Amino acid sequence: MNTYTVENAEALMESSSGKALLVAAPDFDDPQWIPHSQIHEDSEVYKVGTDGNLLVNNWFAEKKGWV
């Protein structure tokens, strides 16, 4: 899988469905909802309370306009 890295990210909260994380990062104007299905297994940000590098599918990052 091609991945995109969002540096210095922090998981703020879990969605009510449990299928996404609300993530804040300097690269984002506002916190973003990231589906768990798009978070790479090696990501440092994967549940509430984690921070570091967020690794997501490259196509998802392109769709969001981050690339």
N, C-alpha and C positions, 0 to 999 in steps of 0.2 A: 504494500500500500504506500502510495506517495503521501507524505505528511507535510503539513504546514505548522510551524511553531509560532505560538504567541507567547512572548517572554513576559515574565513578571505578572502572571495572571493569578487570580484568587477566586476560588469558588465561594460564592456568597450564600446561596440557598438552593434547595432542591424544589423542582416543580411539584405541584400537588399530585400529579400522576406518577412521579418518581422516574420519569423518562428523560429529564433534562436538568442541567445545572445552569444557574445564573452566574455568569463569570464576569468579573471586572478586570480590566487590563489597561495599561497606558495607551495601547494602540486603539482602544475603543473610546468613542465619545460618551457612550452610555453602556452599562452592563448588558451583556448579550446572553440569550438563552442558547445553550449548546446541547443538542440531543446526545444522550449517552452513546448512541449508536455511531456517532461521528468522532468520539474521543478514542484515540489510539491506546492500546493496552499499556504502552510504556510512558504515557503522559503522567507528569507529576501532579497535575490537577485532574482529579477524577471523582471527588466527593467533597461535600461541604467541609470547610476547614483546611483544605489543602491549597498550597500555592506553589508557584514555580513556573516551569514551562508547560503550557497547554499544547498538546499535539492533537491535531484534528486532520481528517481526510482533506487532501489538497482540493478536491472538487468542491467540498463544502466551503472552504475558505474562498475559493474563486466565486462561488455563488453569492457569498456574503460581501464580496468586493474588497476583501482584505489583501488579495494578491494583485 
